[in-house]
Amino acid sequence: MSLKYRPEIDGLRAIAVISVVLYHAEFVLPNISPFKGGFLGVDIFFVISGYLITSIILRELSSESFSLVKFYERRARRILPALFTVMAVSLPFAWLYMLPKAMKEFAGSALSALAFGSNIWFLSEDSYWAEPSALKPFLHTWTLSVEEQFYLFFPLLLAALWKWANKYVLSIFALLFLSSLQLADYGSAKFADASFYLLPMRGWELLAGAI
């Protein structure tokens, strides 16, 4: 079920995209790095995603038309064509220009992206000997993996709550939001890399949109 067009959400998406692109392009002005925190765009995307998906699921639940199979089918049709296109375009250049070590990491990141586990892949290879980010064309797919991991269980949870604990949906979401936020706050000091890449410390952003 489609939602009414929201131009302000497209505006937020534009801000998010521009900030992330200019951050990774290392765009600077004299003595100023205006996009030093450009990765904030990722946080905006997560909140938007949580809002949109929850809105769609709730509308379908309220009209008794929700189907888990159709939900995942829509996700696949939205995500996989673009992902396959990026892979098809990237592979010839990787084959031509990457050294064996970089090519090995490229292949691993591609396979992990297909399995929606690239956030775990990039966390595991983040070491002194890892290839620089410029040689990781699938690095951006870590955010996609976080989203898809969230949506493996979130529709099931929401559907179950809607059926058996309808009055407590917002309270339970708020509790999960606060738990994830607290874990992210703790993790940012104790295990910063894992806190950046993994769902338990990123879930609060998607839940913020859901709430």
C-alpha positions as CSV (number, residue, x, y, z in Angstrom):
1,M,0.0,0.0,0.0
2,S,1.5,3.3,-1.0
3,L,1.7,6.4,1.1
4,K,0.7,9.9,0.2
5,Y,3.7,11.8,-1.3
6,R,5.6,13.8,1.3
7,P,7.8,16.4,-0.3
8,E,9.5,17.2,3.0
9,I,10.8,13.7,3.2
10,D,12.4,14.0,-0.2
11,G,13.9,17.2,1.0
12,L,15.5,15.4,4.0
13,R,16.7,12.7,1.6
14,A,18.4,15.3,-0.5
15,I,20.1,16.8,2.5
16,A,21.3,13.4,3.6
17,V,22.6,12.4,0.2
18,I,24.4,15.7,-0.4
19,S,26.0,15.7,3.1
20,V,27.3,12.1,2.7
21,V,28.6,12.6,-0.8
22,L,30.5,15.8,0.0
23,Y,31.8,14.2,3.2
24,H,33.3,11.3,1.4
25,A,34.6,13.6,-1.4
26,E,36.4,15.5,1.4
27,F,34.9,18.8,0.2
28,V,36.6,21.7,2.1
29,L,36.7,25.4,2.1
30,P,39.7,27.5,3.2
31,N,40.3,26.5,6.8
32,I,36.8,25.0,7.1
33,S,35.5,21.5,6.7
34,P,31.7,22.2,6.4
35,F,30.8,18.5,5.9
36,K,33.0,17.0,8.6
37,G,30.0,15.4,10.2
38,G,28.4,14.6,6.8
39,F,27.8,11.0,7.9
40,L,24.9,12.4,9.8
41,G,23.0,11.8,6.5
42,V,23.1,8.1,7.4
43,D,21.2,8.7,10.6
44,I,18.6,10.8,8.7
45,F,18.2,7.9,6.3
46,F,17.6,5.4,9.1
47,V,14.9,7.6,10.7
48,I,13.2,8.1,7.4
49,S,13.3,4.4,6.6
50,G,11.8,3.5,10.0
51,Y,9.0,6.0,9.5
52,L,8.1,4.9,6.0
53,I,8.1,1.2,6.6
54,T,6.2,1.4,9.8
55,S,3.6,3.6,8.2
56,I,3.1,1.1,5.4
57,I,2.9,-1.9,7.7
58,L,0.4,-0.2,10.1
59,R,-1.9,0.8,7.2
60,E,-1.9,-2.7,5.9
61,L,-2.5,-4.2,9.4
62,S,-5.3,-1.8,10.0
63,S,-7.0,-2.8,6.7
64,E,-6.1,-6.5,7.3
65,S,-4.2,-6.7,4.1
66,F,-0.7,-7.1,5.5
67,S,1.4,-10.0,4.0
68,L,4.9,-10.8,5.1
69,V,5.6,-12.4,1.7
70,K,4.5,-9.3,-0.2
71,F,6.5,-7.1,2.2
72,Y,9.7,-8.9,1.4
73,E,8.9,-9.0,-2.2
74,R,8.5,-5.2,-2.3
75,R,11.8,-4.8,-0.5
76,A,13.6,-7.1,-3.0
77,R,12.1,-5.3,-6.0
78,R,13.2,-2.0,-4.6
79,I,16.7,-2.9,-3.5
80,L,18.1,-5.8,-5.6
81,P,18.0,-4.2,-9.1
82,A,20.1,-1.2,-8.0
83,L,22.4,-3.5,-6.0
84,F,23.0,-5.8,-9.0
85,T,23.6,-2.8,-11.2
86,V,26.2,-1.3,-8.9
87,M,27.9,-4.7,-8.8
88,A,27.9,-5.2,-12.5
89,V,29.4,-1.8,-13.1
90,S,32.0,-2.2,-10.4
91,L,33.3,-5.6,-11.3
92,P,35.1,-4.8,-14.6
93,F,37.0,-1.9,-13.0
94,A,37.9,-4.0,-9.9
95,W,39.2,-6.8,-12.2
96,L,41.3,-4.3,-14.2
97,Y,42.7,-2.1,-11.5
98,M,42.8,-3.9,-8.2
99,L,45.8,-5.8,-6.8
100,P,45.1,-9.3,-5.6
101,K,44.6,-8.4,-1.9
102,A,42.2,-5.6,-2.7
103,M,40.4,-7.9,-5.2
104,K,40.0,-10.5,-2.5
105,E,38.4,-8.0,-0.2
106,F,36.3,-6.7,-3.0
107,A,34.9,-10.1,-3.6
108,G,34.2,-10.7,0.0
109,S,32.4,-7.4,0.4
110,A,30.3,-8.2,-2.7
111,L,29.2,-11.6,-1.3
112,S,28.4,-10.1,2.1
113,A,26.4,-7.3,0.5
114,L,24.3,-10.0,-1.3
115,A,23.7,-11.7,2.0
116,F,22.9,-8.3,3.7
117,G,25.8,-8.8,6.1
118,S,28.3,-6.3,4.8
119,N,28.2,-4.2,8.0
120,I,29.6,-7.3,9.8
121,W,32.1,-7.9,7.0
122,F,33.5,-4.3,7.1
123,L,33.6,-4.4,10.9
124,S,35.6,-7.6,10.8
125,E,38.2,-6.4,8.3
126,D,38.6,-2.9,9.8
127,S,42.3,-3.3,10.7
128,Y,45.7,-1.7,10.1
129,W,46.2,-3.9,7.1
130,A,42.7,-3.4,5.5
131,E,42.5,-1.6,2.2
132,P,41.6,2.1,2.3
133,S,38.0,3.1,1.9
134,A,38.6,4.4,-1.6
135,L,39.2,0.8,-2.7
136,K,35.9,-0.5,-1.2
137,P,33.2,0.3,-3.7
138,F,30.6,-1.6,-1.6
139,L,31.4,0.1,1.7
140,H,28.2,2.1,1.5
141,T,26.2,-1.2,1.6
142,W,26.7,-1.5,5.3
143,T,23.7,0.8,5.9
144,L,21.6,-1.4,3.6
145,S,22.6,-4.4,5.6
146,V,21.6,-2.8,8.9
147,E,18.2,-1.9,7.4
148,E,17.5,-5.4,6.1
149,Q,18.6,-7.0,9.3
150,F,16.1,-4.8,11.1
151,Y,13.4,-5.7,8.7
152,L,13.9,-9.4,9.2
153,F,12.2,-9.3,12.5
154,F,10.5,-5.9,12.8
155,P,7.4,-6.7,10.6
156,L,6.9,-9.9,12.7
157,L,7.2,-8.0,15.9
158,L,4.8,-5.3,14.8
159,A,2.3,-7.7,13.5
160,A,2.4,-9.8,16.7
161,L,2.0,-6.6,18.9
162,W,-0.8,-5.4,16.7
163,K,-2.7,-8.7,17.2
164,W,-2.0,-9.4,20.9
165,A,-0.8,-6.2,22.5
166,N,-2.2,-3.4,20.4
167,K,-2.4,-0.9,23.3
168,Y,1.3,-1.3,24.2
169,V,2.9,-0.9,20.7
170,L,4.2,2.6,21.4
171,S,5.4,1.7,24.9
172,I,7.3,-1.3,23.7
173,F,8.8,0.7,20.9
174,A,9.9,3.4,23.3
175,L,11.5,0.8,25.6
176,L,13.4,-0.7,22.7
177,F,14.4,2.7,21.5
178,L,15.8,3.7,24.9
179,S,17.6,0.4,25.3
180,S,19.3,0.7,21.9
181,L,20.1,4.4,22.5
182,Q,21.7,3.5,25.8
183,L,23.7,0.7,24.2
184,A,24.9,3.1,21.5
185,D,26.0,5.6,24.0
186,Y,27.9,3.0,26.0
187,G,29.3,1.5,22.9
188,S,30.6,4.7,21.4
189,A,33.1,4.8,24.3
190,K,33.8,1.1,24.7
191,F,33.6,-0.4,21.2
192,A,33.2,2.5,18.8
193,D,33.6,0.4,15.6
194,A,30.9,-2.1,16.5
195,S,28.7,0.7,17.7
196,F,29.0,2.3,14.3
197,Y,28.3,-0.8,12.2
198,L,25.9,-3.1,14.1
199,L,22.1,-3.1,14.4
200,P,21.8,-3.2,18.2
201,M,23.4,0.2,18.4
202,R,21.7,1.6,15.3
203,G,18.2,0.3,15.9
204,W,17.2,3.4,17.9
205,E,17.4,5.5,14.8
206,L,15.0,3.2,12.8
207,L,12.8,3.0,15.9
208,A,12.8,6.8,16.2
209,G,11.2,6.8,12.8
210,A,8.8,4.0,13.7
211,I,7.7,5.9,16.8
